[in-house]
Amino acid sequence: MINSVLDSLGIVHYLLLTTFIFAIYGLSWKIQTHRCILIILAVFIINESISIISDLYDTSFKTSITITTLIHHSLWLLILREAVSFPKVVTGFLIAFITFCLCDFFLIEGWLIFNCYSFIVGAFMYLFLFLIESFYQLRKENFPFFFSNQFILLMAPVLFFIGLTFMFGFKSRAIMTTVFFEKFELYRTIIIVVNVVYYSLLNIYIYREKKELYEF
């Protein structure tokens, strides 16, 4: 059983575990943004654990991925709300996103499959609001913002959202199984790349926050 679990683990799982452990020691539960990051990583670990167990027993539990999407996107919108110049607008988008997710779960795609529409809608909301804030700061010529630790954090999920939206948006099995350059699968390659960038930026953010908080 242990060998089977270890065989199921890949680079993304190791990155997730490493980032979560680093976050526990580097972030403070008292700070809302830090809490959101810790919860995101914890939810990812729970979801990945469920996925690994499901694979070991040849079962499928898509509901966990849908719930993970709802929590993940909602928390990133909360993080964005703390950083942007228009928090009330982000709050409105957050309420709209949660409402759509519930409708998608119960009325549109249902609870038996992964709700792609919820993922895509939430991703577009985040990217749209992130771009608005970026252009706003650029218009103000606030160039230090783009080199700040806060901007690194906001950038962390951007490629993740873009890459997976591209994969899920077409709902095409052909795209999922496309192989390029000998044995490299398009889906697996995109998953690895977006997650490496995602966790790398999170680790940079955590390192800087830890350095500022604890001055090590």
Disulfide bonds with the S-S distance in Angstrom:
none
